[in-house]
Amino acid sequence: MAIPLLDSLDLTDKDITADALLTQRKVASYLVDQRHAHYHFTVKANQPTLLDDLTLFFQDRKQPDFVMLDPPDHGRIETRNIWTTTELNGYLNFPHVAQAFAIERLTIDKKTAKPSRDIAYGITSRPPAQADARRLLEINRGHWTIENSCHYILDWNYDEDRCRIRTGYGPENVTRLRRFAISVIKSKGVQ
């Protein structure tokens, strides 16, 4: 589904980020081989072998390759740590992988002082010479900026949170149509 939507865009040497849903070998090959772009994919349970390999490799993490401290906005203090590796490139069964990474996000709620920790794994076709740990973390942050702005638009313009479609594939289909509409509008430069 995503490939036909990307055909109309100039992707040459661009970083294409995607959630786990699009972390697919076919999409990776399409982006690198046909569109001369670079992927930056999140790895989750829909790629269980890949996730297991990354989880095992990054299990005994030492010092992070880069640390980012976010300004204490939105009622929380956030620290992001990233670890990168090229050691898995020949081992992972994924086309054009040039680096694997783990990002740990540590958050402290300023009101309650409650800490939280989550870790995300990913792969990219960019080698370290083109994207060091800091750059990979920036690309990842950029993905979530876009993701969050999309959710805001969905709720504000489409009042998605109060949608009454709740059965079968209806909620997923309506959300996909709304997101598609937003993507088309944004791709044409309309704000």
Secondary structure as GFF3:
##gff-version 3
##sequence-region A 1 191
A	DSSP	alpha_helix	2	6	.	.	.	ID=ss1
A	DSSP	beta_strand	15	18	.	.	.	ID=ss2
A	DSSP	three_ten_helix	20	22	.	.	.	ID=ss3
A	DSSP	alpha_helix	25	29	.	.	.	ID=ss4
A	DSSP	pi_helix	30	34	.	.	.	ID=ss5
A	DSSP	beta_strand	38	43	.	.	.	ID=ss6
A	DSSP	alpha_helix	48	57	.	.	.	ID=ss7
A	DSSP	three_ten_helix	58	60	.	.	.	ID=ss8
A	DSSP	beta_strand	66	69	.	.	.	ID=ss9
A	DSSP	beta_strand	76	85	.	.	.	ID=ss10
A	DSSP	beta_strand	99	109	.	.	.	ID=ss11
A	DSSP	beta_strand	115	124	.	.	.	ID=ss12
A	DSSP	alpha_helix	133	158	.	.	.	ID=ss13
A	DSSP	three_ten_helix	160	162	.	.	.	ID=ss14
A	DSSP	alpha_helix	170	187	.	.	.	ID=ss15
###
